[in-house]
Amino acid sequence: MPDSKSDRSSETVGLLMHVPLRLSVELGTTTMSIADILKVGAGSVIELDRPIERPVTLLANDRPIARGEIVAVDENFGLRITELVV
């Protein structure tokens, strides 16, 4: 008896569960002229468009999936999820 469409869909979803996704956190953005970028050096500070108290965005393959707060995890940065946006 051939597999049903539902069985094949379940198998496909099961296989996809192991596909790695690149996660990144967007702290904010800004726009600068090329002239200003050429002036950037060690010690320069670039102001971003996100207030410190506003949650940062978690991206999966460049698509927003959640928002959260930056936290310390041992000696690394981490993200405490506060909102899902999917």
Secondary structure, DSSP 8 states (H G I E B T S, - for coil): ----HHHHHHHHHHHHTT----EEEE-------HHHHHT--TT-----SS-TTS-EEEEETTEEEEEEEEEEETTEEEEEEEEE--
